[in-house]
Amino acid sequence: MTKANFLSLFLLMCCTMLMAQTKVGGVVKDQNGEALPFVNVIFNNSSEGTTSGENGKFYLQSENNHTELKVSFIGYKTEIIPLQQKTNLSLEIELQEETSSLGEVKIVRGKTSKKNNPAIDILKKIWENKRDNGVSAFKQYQYKKYEKLEFDLDGIDSSVVKNPIFNGMEFIFDYSDTNRISGKTILPVFINESVSMVYGDNIENEKREDLLGNKNSGFEQNQNLIAAVKDVYDEYNVYNNYIKVFDKSFVSPLSTTGINNYNYVLSDSTYIEDKWCYNIIYYPRRENELTFKGDFWVNDTTWAVKKINLEASRDTNINWVKELYIEQEFEVLNDSVFLISKDYFQANFSLTKKENSKGVYAKRTRVFDEYQFNIKKAEDFYDKRAYKFNEEVYIRDKQFWKENRLEELNREEEDVYVMLDSLTRVPAFNRIYDIATIAESGYVEFDGWDFGPVYSLFDYNQVEGFRTRVGGRTYFGQHDPWRIEGYLAYGFKDDKFKYGISGKWLLDSRSRLIISGGKRRDIEQLGASLTTNTTDVLGRSLASSGLVSVGDNDKLSNIDLSTVNLEIEPWYNFNVRFGVSYRELSSASPAFSLDYYTNEAQTETASTIKQTEISTILTYTPGRQTSGFGVERNVVNEEEFPTFFFNYTLGLKNVFNSDFNYKKVQFFYDQPLRIGGFGRANASLEAGKTFGEVPLGLLNVVPGNQTYFAMYNSFPVLNFYEFVTDTYVSAHFDHNFNGRLFARIPLLRELNLRELIGARAVWGEISEENKALNASGIPLRAPSRAPYYEYSIGVGNILKFLSIEAHFRGNYFDVPESRSFAVTASFGFHF
């Protein structure tokens, strides 16, 4: 989930009781009154159960009527507890030690033995018979998927009901419910249902999902919100060694390395749907690591997991999530292949992890059915993706849902639709929704247009002094086929107005054929980019600001840019863009120059560069997911896919008084990396070369960073224009261990800090001909005798939102006025 979307949902959700058939809750203790964790608690003569938490507490509910509760734990006598009522929420259960078997019992509260442990023997059988997800065993597959997403306010009590924020919305508390895992009183605030057909070809490595119907509470047209909600949940396979949840890689209890991270206890055995199964309880060996606790049932012949639940410990190093629970059920096909039949995911978002803190429950239920295999599709089947908004999918009638729901809504969920649809017509609720929208997009919405972005209203630098900027865009909906946006800025020191305006039009939605153009006159720091983004008519680099700079940030340029572009997407996530641009560049500061010689004798100079360019840009982003079908789409899985970028630029002399002929090629590759339980990394490689003679303003400046904040793919210890090249190769590597090391240090582990390391290097050269053109007074030096490099160490997750890194220069200490050390900070809402 993007940071903006997560913040939007958090603001939206954060700003009596209906009964199921049977509810039980309480605490399990031993004879000395000490809480017993990881105790197996199930409804007798069923497989519906849970395990007690670290504090011995448990909660369990069922849609069925049950009269007895079975409580069992290795080394203790099994207790059968009669249930006098449908709701029993204050049970205190005491287990007696089983003295006759104490000699056979291994340690069950603490570290269990890795040897002579029947639970681990069973685990090894699972590894030996380990299979990929069931559909992977076939050449082709297809199935129907029903998905239900819900968001619920947690901690509904009298203080919440009386809160002034709910004035005019008091009726919603009549619809409060009980969470089936925790037993807490909740208030549903969002529900979304969808039915899809999923097709896949394992030979061709293709997959397609066709949405058949979508229904939600009051936000039918807000596909950004729906996409943001869906992005809360990740796809995962419990048989993998690592399970990705909220951008974190948890060690799976079925992992081949699980015995190093978990304790395992064989707890029970019984028939589940005529299959004899063993029950194994597992829990973490160490605190603060990305691990789960829970139990699973495994068949004694196929050694396939029949049912599993996973619950993250509260001390797990993951932000904003107080509780995390996963439950999966599988069907065994022909005693060989297992197919997932049901998946349930639940997370409780909260500002703190205190027991009584209030938050938001996010829940997802998925049901899978109608499996079919080895039905080969036509060659172009997987190329036919949805390319325009189909309103019918979002207005399906009751008959459609009656026929396609794979799991019926209960009465409470049906009532929620009524409540939430009414809520969207309450002014107080719409005010909260508007605030969330501003937080997500940065724009204030009006009828047909938006004002913003509000984050760019004020700035400062040495050239402009204090600067103010106002802007806006047309916006009738996220599927708009055209959009116009622009801004007007004013500097109080240079007493000049600046502006930018852009327009784009989607000519063909199937091929995503878009024509766009724009004009910009502004002041920009060009020394913070390798020129891959200098045709942006609306953007402005953080490096242009003097509010957060180290030393003087006066090497700023005037830029007058006009562009016309045509782009098309011939294949999914493959974009081709043709563009023509005209730029005029000059110095914006008396302390800085872009001058160049105009004659061989070096007696005449020019201060303004006029240049016409034709460019061809190819961008490939495999795995990228987007929402919306208009001229602009939102990416819903940022930082989850690689990016390949290639740019070929042709500079044309004497076209619109252009000054230079040249050719320029650039290649960029960015790759997010998951390194198992060792965290997340990001690596990038960039290379470029300019053929022809060009002045400083058209060369490739190695991007320095004189700000106190992290800037993507820059060099924090370099000053602006410290290195200039016409040929370069640059590489960056950053890694976040996600607290893997700190979690093993007592006391420090309680802070949930995260270790950061990084390294970056660049090699480049500059021709003597380009040096001879330079009349700016800035020495043109390139890191040619050896690659320039930096390295960094840092600490992340300080107060859950701050990261601080220390950067060290590796060489080229002889460069005048160079820095050997720098500190940068970054802010963000990260899990």
C-alpha positions in Angstrom: 0.0 0.0 0.0 1.3 3.5 -0.8 2.0 5.8 2.1 -0.7 8.2 0.9 -3.3 5.5 0.5 -2.5 4.0 4.0 -2.8 7.5 5.6 -6.1 8.1 3.8 -7.6 4.8 5.0 -6.3 5.4 8.5 -7.8 8.8 8.7 -11.0 7.6 7.2 -11.5 4.7 9.5 -10.1 6.2 12.7 -12.0 9.4 12.7 -25.2 -2.9 21.4 -23.8 -6.0 20.3 -25.2 -8.5 17.8 -24.9 -12.2 18.7 -23.4 -15.2 16.8 -24.7 -18.7 17.8 -21.9 -19.5 20.3 -19.3 -17.3 21.9 -16.7 -18.1 24.6 -13.9 -16.2 26.1 -11.7 -16.2 29.1 -8.3 -17.1 30.4 -6.5 -20.4 31.0 -4.2 -20.8 34.1 -2.2 -23.6 35.8 -2.6 -24.7 39.4 -0.4 -21.8 40.6 -2.6 -19.2 38.9 -0.1 -18.5 36.2 -1.4 -17.9 32.7 -0.8 -20.7 30.2 0.0 -19.6 26.7 -0.6 -21.6 23.5 -3.3 -23.9 25.0 -5.5 -25.6 22.5 -9.1 -24.4 22.9 -11.8 -26.0 20.6 -15.5 -26.6 20.6 -15.8 -30.3 21.6 -16.3 -32.7 18.7 -15.4 -30.1 16.1 -12.3 -28.7 14.5 -13.3 -25.1 15.3 -10.7 -23.8 17.8 -8.0 -21.4 18.7 -5.0 -21.2 21.0 -4.7 -19.0 24.1 -2.5 -15.9 23.8 0.7 -15.1 25.7 -1.4 -13.9 28.6 -3.5 -17.0 28.6 -6.6 -15.2 27.2 -8.7 -16.7 24.4 -11.8 -15.9 22.4 -13.8 -18.2 20.1 -17.1 -17.9 18.3 -19.0 -20.1 15.9 -22.1 -19.9 13.8 -23.1 -23.3 15.1 -24.5 -24.3 18.5 -22.0 -25.9 20.8 -22.5 -27.1 24.4 -19.0 -28.1 25.4 -15.5 -26.6 25.2 -12.4 -28.9 25.0 -9.2 -27.4 26.6 -6.0 -29.4 26.2 -2.2 -28.9 26.5 0.7 -31.3 26.6 1.6 -32.1 30.2 -1.9 -31.2 31.5 -5.2 -33.0 31.9 -7.7 -32.3 29.2 -10.7 -30.4 30.5 -14.2 -30.6 29.0 -16.1 -27.4 30.0 -19.9 -27.3 29.7 -21.3 -24.2 28.2 -24.4 -23.1 30.1 -25.3 -20.3 27.7 -24.7 -19.3 24.1 -22.4 -16.5 25.3 -19.7 -17.3 28.0 -17.1 -14.5 28.0 -15.6 -14.6 31.5 -14.4 -18.2 31.8 -11.5 -19.0 34.1 -10.1 -22.4 33.3 -7.6 -24.1 35.5 -5.6 -27.1 34.1 -4.1 -29.8 36.3 -0.7 -31.3 35.6 -0.7 -34.8 34.2 1.7 -36.3 36.6 1.7 -39.8 35.0 3.1 -38.4 31.8 5.4 -35.7 33.1 8.4 -37.9 32.4 7.5 -38.0 28.7 6.8 -34.3 28.3 9.4 -32.1 26.8 9.6 -28.4 27.5 6.4 -26.7 26.3 6.8 -23.3 27.8 10.1 -22.2 26.6 12.4 -23.9 24.0 11.3 -27.3 22.9 13.8 -29.9 21.9 14.8 -30.3 18.2 15.5 -34.0 18.8 13.1 -36.8 19.7 10.2 -34.4 19.1 7.3 -36.0 17.3 6.0 -32.6 16.1 9.3 -32.0 14.2 9.2 -35.5 12.8 5.8 -34.6 11.3 7.2 -31.3 10.1 9.9 -33.2 8.2 7.2 -35.3 6.6 5.5 -32.0 5.4 8.8 -30.9 3.9 9.4 -34.2 2.1 5.9 -34.0 0.6 5.9 -30.3 0.1 4.0 -29.2 -3.0 3.5 -25.9 -4.6 0.1 -24.2 -4.5 -2.3 -26.8 -5.9 -2.9 -24.9 -9.2 0.8 -25.1 -9.9 0.6 -28.9 -10.4 -1.4 -28.4 -13.7 -0.5 -26.9 -17.1 -3.5 -24.6 -17.0 -6.1 -23.7 -14.3 -9.1 -21.6 -13.6 -11.4 -21.0 -10.6 -13.9 -18.7 -9.2 -12.9 -16.4 -6.3 -15.2 -14.6 -4.0 -13.6 -11.9 -1.8 -15.1 -9.9 1.0 -13.1 -6.9 2.5 -14.2 -5.2 5.7 -13.0 -2.3 7.9 -14.3 -2.0 11.4 -13.7 0.5 14.2 -12.4 -1.2 17.3 -12.9 -0.4 21.0 -16.5 0.9 20.7 -17.5 2.0 24.2 -19.4 4.9 25.8 -16.5 7.3 25.3 -16.6 6.6 21.6 -20.4 6.9 21.3 -20.4 10.3 23.1 -17.5 11.7 21.0 -18.6 14.9 19.2 -17.1 13.7 16.0 -20.1 11.3 15.6 -22.7 14.0 16.1 -25.4 13.4 13.5 -24.2 9.8 13.0 -25.3 8.2 16.3 -27.5 5.7 14.5 -24.4 3.8 13.3 -23.8 2.4 16.8 -27.0 0.3 16.5 -25.0 -1.7 14.0 -22.1 -2.6 16.2 -20.9 -6.2 16.1 -18.4 -8.6 17.8 -15.1 -9.6 16.3 -15.0 -13.4 16.0 -11.3 -13.7 16.8 -10.9 -11.2 19.6 -14.4 -10.9 21.0 -14.1 -7.1 21.0 -17.0 -4.8 20.1 -16.6 -3.4 16.7 -18.4 -1.0 14.3 -18.2 -1.8 10.6 -17.4 1.2 8.5 -16.6 -0.3 5.1 -17.4 -3.5 3.2 -16.6 -4.5 -0.3 -17.4 -7.7 -2.1 -16.1 -9.0 -5.4 -16.4 -12.1 -7.6 -13.8 -12.9 -10.2 -12.8 -15.6 -12.5 -9.0 -16.4 -12.4 -7.2 -18.0 -15.3 -3.6 -19.1 -15.4 -1.1 -20.9 -17.7 1.9 -22.4 -15.9 3.6 -23.2 -19.1 3.5 -19.7 -20.5 3.7 -18.1 -17.0 0.5 -16.1 -17.6 -2.3 -15.1 -15.4 -5.5 -13.2 -15.9 -8.3 -12.1 -13.5 -11.7 -11.0 -14.8 -13.8 -9.1 -12.4 -17.4 -10.2 -12.7 -19.0 -8.1 -10.0 -18.1 -5.6 -7.3 -20.3 -4.2 -4.5 -19.4 -1.9 -1.7 -20.9 0.4 0.9 -21.3 3.8 -0.6 -18.1 4.2 -2.6 -19.0 2.5 -5.9 -17.1 4.9 -8.1 -14.1 5.4 -5.9 -11.8 2.9 -7.4 -8.8 4.5 -5.7 -10.3 3.7 -2.3 -11.2 0.2 -3.4 -7.7 -0.4 -4.8 -6.1 1.0 -1.6 -8.2 -1.3 0.6 -7.3 -4.3 -1.5 -3.6 -3.4 -1.3 -3.7 -3.8 2.5 -3.7 -7.5 1.9 -0.8 -9.4 0.3 -0.8 -12.7 -1.5 0.9 -15.4 0.5 1.5 -19.2 0.5 2.1 -20.8 3.9 4.3 -23.5 2.3 6.8 -20.9 1.3 9.7 -20.3 3.6 8.7 -16.7 4.1 5.2 -15.1 4.1 5.1 -11.5 3.0 2.7 -9.4 5.1 2.7 -5.6 5.2 6.0 -5.4 3.4 7.6 -7.7 5.9 8.9 -11.2 5.4 7.6 -13.4 8.3 9.2 -16.9 8.7 6.5 -19.5 7.9 5.9 -22.1 10.5 6.1 -24.7 7.7 9.5 -23.3 6.6 12.4 -25.7 6.2 14.3 -23.3 8.6 11.3 -23.1 10.9 13.0 -25.2 13.7 15.5 -22.4 14.2 12.7 -19.9 14.8 9.8 -21.9 16.3 9.0 -24.3 19.1 6.7 -27.2 18.0 4.5 -29.3 20.2 2.3 -32.2 19.1 -1.0 -31.4 20.8 -3.8 -33.6 19.5 -5.2 -35.9 16.7 -8.6 -36.6 15.4 -10.7 -37.1 12.2 -11.4 -34.0 10.0 -13.8 -34.9 7.2 -12.8 -38.7 7.4 -9.1 -37.8 7.3 -7.0 -38.6 10.4 -5.1 -35.4 11.2 -2.5 -34.3 13.8 -2.6 -31.0 15.5 0.7 -29.1 16.1 1.1 -26.0 18.2 4.0 -23.7 17.4 5.3 -20.5 18.9 8.4 -18.2 18.6 11.8 -19.1 20.0 12.7 -15.4 20.4 10.8 -12.2 20.9 10.5 -9.3 18.5 11.3 -11.4 15.4 9.0 -11.6 12.4 7.3 -14.9 13.4 3.9 -16.2 14.2 2.2 -18.4 16.9 -0.7 -20.7 16.4 -1.4 -24.3 15.3 -2.1 -26.4 12.2 -3.8 -29.7 11.3 -1.9 -32.0 9.0 -3.2 -35.2 7.3 -1.3 -38.4 8.3 -1.0 -39.9 4.8 -0.6 -37.0 2.3 1.2 -34.8 4.9 -0.7 -31.9 3.5 -1.9 -29.2 5.8 -5.7 -29.2 6.2 -6.1 -26.1 8.3 -3.7 -23.5 9.8 -3.9 -20.3 11.7 -1.1 -17.8 12.2 -1.1 -15.0 14.8 1.7 -12.4 15.0 2.9 -11.7 18.5 2.2 -8.2 19.8 6.0 -7.5 20.2 6.6 -8.3 16.6 8.6 -5.4 14.9 5.8 -4.1 12.7 4.3 -0.7 13.0 0.7 0.4 13.5 -0.5 -3.2 13.7 -1.6 -4.4 17.1 -3.0 -7.7 16.0 -2.4 -9.9 13.0 -4.2 -13.1 12.3 -4.4 -15.5 9.3 -6.4 -18.6 8.8 -6.4 -21.0 5.8 -8.3 -24.1 4.9 -7.4 -26.6 2.2 -9.2 -29.4 0.3 -7.2 -32.4 -0.8 -7.7 -33.5 -4.4 -7.2 -37.2 -5.1 -5.1 -37.6 -2.0 -2.2 -35.9 -3.7 -2.8 -32.2 -4.7 -4.1 -29.7 -2.1 -6.2 -26.7 -3.2 -6.9 -23.7 -1.0 -10.6 -23.4 -0.3 -10.8 -20.6 2.2 -8.5 -17.8 3.4 -9.2 -15.4 6.2 -6.9 -12.4 7.1 -7.4 -9.9 9.9 -5.2 -7.0 11.2 -5.9 -4.5 13.9 -4.4 -1.1 13.1 -3.7 1.1 16.1 -1.4 4.0 17.0 -0.1 2.0 20.0 -0.1 -1.7 21.0 -1.6 -1.2 24.4 -4.3 -3.6 25.4 -7.1 -1.0 25.5 -6.0 1.2 22.6 -8.6 1.8 20.0 -8.0 1.1 16.3 -9.3 -0.3 13.1 -9.8 -3.9 12.1 -9.1 -4.8 8.5 -10.5 -8.2 7.5 -10.5 -10.2 4.3 -12.3 -13.4 3.5 -11.6 -15.2 0.3 -13.4 -18.4 -0.9 -12.3 -20.5 -3.8 -14.4 -22.9 -5.8 -15.2 -24.3 -9.3 -11.7 -25.4 -10.0 -11.0 -26.6 -13.6 -7.7 -27.7 -15.0 -5.8 -28.2 -18.2 -8.1 -26.1 -20.4 -5.8 -24.3 -22.8 -6.8 -20.9 -23.9 -6.2 -19.1 -27.2 -2.8 -17.5 -27.6 -4.2 -13.9 -27.3 -6.4 -14.7 -24.3 -4.1 -13.3 -21.7 -3.5 -10.1 -23.7 -7.2 -9.2 -23.5 -7.3 -7.2 -20.3 -9.8 -4.7 -19.1 -9.0 -1.4 -20.7 -12.0 0.8 -19.9 -14.3 1.3 -17.0 -17.2 -1.1 -17.0 -20.0 0.4 -14.9 -22.1 -2.8 -15.1 -19.6 -4.7 -12.9 -20.3 -2.2 -10.1 -24.1 -2.2 -10.2 -24.9 -6.0 -10.2 -28.4 -6.8 -9.0 -29.4 -9.1 -6.0 -29.9 -12.1 -8.3 -26.2 -11.9 -9.4 -25.0 -11.9 -5.9 -27.4 -14.7 -4.9 -25.9 -16.9 -7.7 -22.2 -15.9 -7.3 -21.5 -15.5 -3.6 -19.5 -18.5 -2.5 -20.2 -17.6 1.1 -23.5 -16.0 2.2 -23.5 -12.8 4.2 -24.9 -13.1 7.6 -27.7 -10.9 8.8 -25.3 -8.4 10.5 -23.3 -8.0 7.3 -26.5 -7.4 5.2 -27.5 -4.7 7.7 -24.1 -3.0 7.4 -24.9 -2.2 3.8 -28.0 -0.3 4.9 -26.1 1.6 7.6 -23.1 2.5 5.5 -25.1 3.6 2.5 -27.1 5.9 4.9 -23.8 7.2 6.4 -22.5 8.5 3.1 -25.4 11.0 3.1 -24.5 12.4 6.5 -22.6 15.8 6.2 -20.4 15.0 9.3 -19.2 11.8 7.7 -18.5 13.5 4.4 -16.4 16.1 6.1 -14.2 13.3 7.5 -14.0 11.7 4.1 -12.9 15.0 2.5 -10.1 15.3 5.0 -8.9 11.8 4.2 -9.1 12.7 0.5 -6.9 15.8 1.0 -4.4 13.7 3.0 -4.2 11.1 0.2 -4.0 13.3 -2.9 -2.9 16.7 -1.6 -5.8 18.3 -3.4 -8.9 20.1 -2.1 -11.9 18.9 -4.2 -14.4 21.2 -5.9 -17.0 20.5 -8.6 -15.0 19.6 -11.7 -11.6 20.8 -10.4 -9.2 20.4 -7.5 -7.0 23.0 -5.7 -3.4 22.0 -4.8 -1.2 20.3 -4.1 -1.4 22.0 -0.7 2.1 20.7 0.2 3.7 23.1 -2.3 2.2 26.3 -1.0 5.4 27.7 0.6 9.1 27.4 0.0 12.4 29.3 0.2 15.7 29.5 -1.6 18.6 32.0 -1.9 17.5 33.2 -5.4 13.7 33.6 -4.9 13.7 34.2 -1.2 10.3 33.2 0.2 8.2 31.6 -2.5 4.5 30.8 -2.7 2.8 28.5 -5.2 -0.9 27.9 -6.0 -2.2 25.3 -8.5 -5.1 23.2 -9.6 -6.3 20.5 -12.0 -9.5 19.5 -13.7 -11.1 16.5 -12.1 -14.5 15.0 -12.9 -13.5 11.5 -11.8 -10.6 9.1 -11.8 -11.6 7.8 -15.3 -11.3 11.3 -17.0 -10.2 10.9 -20.6 -8.4 14.3 -20.4 -6.8 16.5 -17.7 -5.4 20.0 -17.5 -3.3 21.1 -14.5 -1.1 24.0 -13.8 0.4 26.3 -11.2 1.5 29.9 -10.6 4.4 30.8 -8.3 5.9 34.0 -7.0 9.3 34.7 -5.5 9.4 37.7 -3.1 13.2 38.2 -3.4 13.6 38.1 -7.2 10.1 39.6 -7.7 9.2 37.2 -10.5 6.3 35.1 -11.4 6.8 31.5 -12.5 4.3 29.1 -14.0 3.7 25.6 -15.4 0.8 24.2 -17.4 0.2 20.7 -18.7 -2.6 19.0 -20.6 -3.1 15.4 -21.7 -5.7 13.5 -23.6 -6.4 9.7 -23.8 -7.1 9.1 -27.5 -7.5 5.3 -27.3 -8.1 3.5 -24.0 -7.2 0.0 -25.4 -3.7 0.9 -26.5 -3.4 3.8 -24.0 -2.6 6.2 -26.7 -2.1 9.6 -25.1 -1.1 13.0 -26.4 0.3 15.5 -24.0 2.0 18.9 -23.9 3.0 21.6 -21.6 5.1 24.7 -20.8 7.1 25.7 -17.8 9.0 28.8 -16.7 10.6 28.3 -13.3 13.8 28.0 -11.3 15.3 24.5 -10.8 18.3 22.8 -9.3 19.6 20.8 -12.3 22.6 19.4 -10.4 20.4 16.9 -8.5 19.5 14.7 -11.6 21.1 12.8 -14.3 18.6 14.5 -16.7 16.2 11.6 -16.9 13.4 13.9 -15.6 14.1 17.3 -17.0 11.1 17.3 -19.3 8.7 17.4 -16.4 6.7 20.7 -16.8 5.1 20.5 -13.3 7.6 18.8 -11.0 10.1 20.6 -8.8 13.0 18.8 -7.0 13.4 19.1 -3.2 17.0 20.1 -4.1 15.6 23.5 -5.3 14.6 24.4 -1.8 17.0 26.3 0.5 15.0 25.6 3.6 16.7 22.2 4.2 20.1 22.8 2.5 23.7 22.3 3.7 25.8 25.3 2.6 24.8 27.6 -0.2 22.2 26.4 -2.6 22.7 29.1 -5.2 23.6 27.0 -8.3 20.1 27.3 -9.6 19.0 27.6 -13.2 16.2 29.4 -15.1 14.3 26.9 -17.2 11.9 27.7 -20.0 10.6 24.4 -21.3 7.9 23.5 -23.9 7.1 19.9 -24.7 4.8 17.8 -26.9 4.6 14.0 -26.4 2.8 11.0 -27.8 2.8 7.7 -25.8 1.3 4.3 -26.3 1.3 1.0 -24.4 1.5 -1.7 -27.0 1.9 -4.4 -24.3 0.8 -4.5 -20.8 3.2 -2.4 -18.6 5.4 -1.6 -21.6 5.2 2.1 -22.5 6.7 3.8 -25.6 6.9 7.6 -25.6 7.9 10.0 -28.4 8.6 13.6 -27.5 9.7 16.9 -28.8 10.9 19.6 -26.4 12.4 23.1 -26.6 14.4 24.4 -23.6 16.1 27.6 -22.7 18.5 27.4 -19.8 20.4 30.2 -18.1 21.8 30.9 -14.6 19.3 32.2 -12.1 22.0 33.4 -9.7 25.0 35.8 -10.0 27.0 33.3 -8.1 26.5 30.6 -10.8 27.0 30.4 -14.5 26.1 28.2 -17.4 28.2 30.2 -19.9 29.9 28.5 -22.8 32.3 29.6 -25.6 30.8 30.1 -29.0 34.1 30.3 -31.1 37.3 28.3 -31.3 39.4 31.2 -30.1 37.3 31.2 -26.8 36.8 35.0 -27.1 33.0 35.0 -27.3 30.5 33.4 -24.9 26.8 32.9 -24.5 24.8 32.7 -21.3 21.6 31.1 -22.5 21.4 27.6 -23.9 18.6 27.1 -26.5 18.0 23.5 -27.4 15.5 21.4 -29.4 15.4 17.7 -28.7 13.6 14.7 -30.0 13.4 11.7 -27.6 12.2 8.1 -27.6 11.6 6.6 -24.2 10.9 3.0 -23.5 9.7 2.0 -20.0 8.9 -1.5 -18.8 7.4 -2.2 -15.4 6.6 -5.9 -15.1 4.3 -6.7 -12.2 3.0 -3.2 -11.8 -0.7 -2.9 -10.7 -2.8 0.2 -11.4 -6.3 1.4 -10.7 -8.5 3.6 -12.9 -9.0 3.7 -16.6 -8.5 7.4 -17.4 -5.7 9.4 -18.8 -4.0 9.1 -15.4 -3.8 5.9 -13.3 -2.7 5.3 -9.8 -0.1 2.7 -9.0 -1.3 0.5 -6.1 1.8 -1.6 -5.4 4.6 0.9 -5.4 8.1 -0.5 -4.6 7.0 -4.0 -5.6 8.1 -4.3 -9.2 11.3 -3.7 -11.2 11.6 -0.8 -13.7 13.5 -0.8 -17.0 14.0 2.6 -18.6 15.7 3.5 -21.9 16.0 7.0 -23.4 17.4 8.0 -26.8 17.6 11.7 -27.3 18.6 13.6 -30.5 19.6 17.2 -30.1 18.9 19.3 -33.3 20.9 22.4 -34.1 19.2 25.4 -35.9 15.7 24.1 -35.2 13.9 27.0 -33.4 17.3 28.6 -33.1 18.7 25.5 -31.3 22.4 25.6 -30.5 23.8 22.1 -30.6 23.8 18.7 -32.4 24.3 15.6 -30.3 23.0 12.2 -29.4 22.4 10.9 -25.9 21.5 7.4 -24.6 20.5 6.5 -21.1 19.6 3.2 -19.4 18.2 2.8 -15.9 17.3 -0.4 -14.0 15.7 -0.5 -10.6 15.0 -3.7 -8.7 13.3 -4.1 -5.3 14.8 -7.2 -3.5 13.5 -9.4 -0.7 16.2 -11.3 1.1 14.2 -13.8 3.0 14.2 -13.1 6.7 17.0 -10.6 6.3 14.8 -7.7 5.2 14.3 -5.7 2.1 16.8 -4.1 -0.3 16.7 -2.0 -3.4 19.4 -2.0 -6.1 19.6 0.2 -9.2 22.0 0.7 -12.1 22.2 3.6 -14.5 24.4 4.3 -17.4 24.5 7.0 -20.1 26.6 8.6 -22.8 26.5 11.8 -24.8 27.9 11.8 -28.3 28.8 15.3 -29.5 30.1 18.5 -28.0 27.7 20.2 -25.5 28.1 22.8 -22.7 27.6 22.3 -18.9 23.8 22.8 -19.0 23.5 19.7 -21.3 26.0 17.4 -19.6 25.2 14.7 -17.1 25.8 16.1 -13.6 26.4 13.4 -11.0 23.4 14.1 -8.6 24.6 15.6 -5.3 22.4 16.2 -2.3 23.0 19.3 -0.2 19.7 18.8 1.7 19.1 17.2 5.1 16.6 14.8 3.6 17.1 11.6 1.6 16.7 12.0 -2.2 16.3 8.9 -4.4 19.5 7.8 -6.2 21.5 10.9 -5.2 24.9 11.1 -3.5 24.4 12.7 -0.1 28.1 13.7 0.5 28.5 15.3 -3.0 27.9 19.0 -3.5 25.9 20.1 -6.6 28.1 20.1 -9.7 31.0 18.5 -7.9 31.3 15.9 -10.7 30.2 16.4 -14.3 30.3 13.7 -17.0 29.4 12.9 -20.6 29.8 9.2 -20.0 28.8 7.5 -16.7 27.9 4.4 -14.9 26.1 4.7 -11.5 25.0 2.0 -9.0 23.1 2.2 -5.7 22.3 -0.4 -3.1 20.3 0.1 0.1 19.2 -2.5 2.6 16.8 -2.5 5.5 17.3 -5.4 7.9 13.8 -4.8 9.5 15.2 -5.1 13.0 16.7 -8.6 12.4 19.9 -7.7 14.3 18.5 -5.4 17.0 15.9 -8.0 17.9 18.6 -10.1 19.4 19.9 -7.4 21.7 18.2 -7.2 25.1 16.6 -3.8 25.9 17.3 -2.5 22.4 14.8 -4.9 21.0 12.0 -3.1 22.8 12.5 0.0 20.7 11.7 -1.9 17.5 14.5 0.0 15.6 15.7 -1.2 12.2 19.2 -1.4 10.8 20.0 0.4 7.5 23.0 0.1 5.3 23.8 1.5 1.9 26.5 1.9 -0.7 26.7 3.8 -4.0 29.3 4.4 -6.6 29.7 6.3 -9.9 32.3 6.2 -12.6 32.4 8.7 -15.4 34.5 10.8 -17.8 34.3 14.0 -19.8 35.9 14.7 -23.1 38.5 17.5 -23.6 36.2 19.0 -26.3 33.4 19.4 -23.8 35.8 20.9 -21.3 36.9 23.4 -23.9 33.3 24.6 -24.4 33.0 25.5 -20.7 33.1 29.2 -19.8 31.1 28.9 -16.6 34.1 29.1 -14.3 33.0 25.8 -12.7 35.8 23.1 -13.0 34.5 20.2 -15.0 35.8 17.1 -13.2 34.7 13.5 -13.6 35.3 10.5 -11.4 37.5 8.8 -14.0 40.6 7.7 -12.3 38.5 5.5 -10.0 34.8 5.2 -9.3 33.7 7.7 -6.6 31.9 5.8 -3.8 30.0 6.4 -0.6 28.7 4.2 2.1 26.2 4.7 4.9 24.8 3.2 8.1 21.6 4.3 9.8 18.8 3.5 12.1 15.2 3.4 11.0 11.8 3.3 12.6 12.6 5.9 15.2 9.3 6.8 16.8 7.8 4.7 14.0 8.2 7.3 11.3 11.8 8.7 11.3 15.0 7.3 9.7 18.4 8.8 10.1 21.5 7.8 8.1 25.1 8.8 8.3 27.0 8.9 5.0 30.7 8.6 4.5 32.8 9.6 1.6 35.1 6.9 0.3 37.6 8.8 -1.9 38.3 12.0 -3.8 39.0 13.9 -0.6 41.2 16.3 -2.6 38.3 18.0 -4.3 38.1 21.6 -3.1 35.3 22.3 -0.6 34.3 18.7 -0.6 32.5 17.1 2.3 33.5 13.9 3.9 30.4 13.3 6.0 26.7 13.9 5.8 23.5 13.1 7.7 20.1 12.7 6.1 16.7 12.0 7.4 13.5 10.6 5.9 9.9 10.4 7.2 7.2 8.1 6.3 4.4 5.8 7.5 6.0 2.3 7.2 4.8 -1.0 8.5 
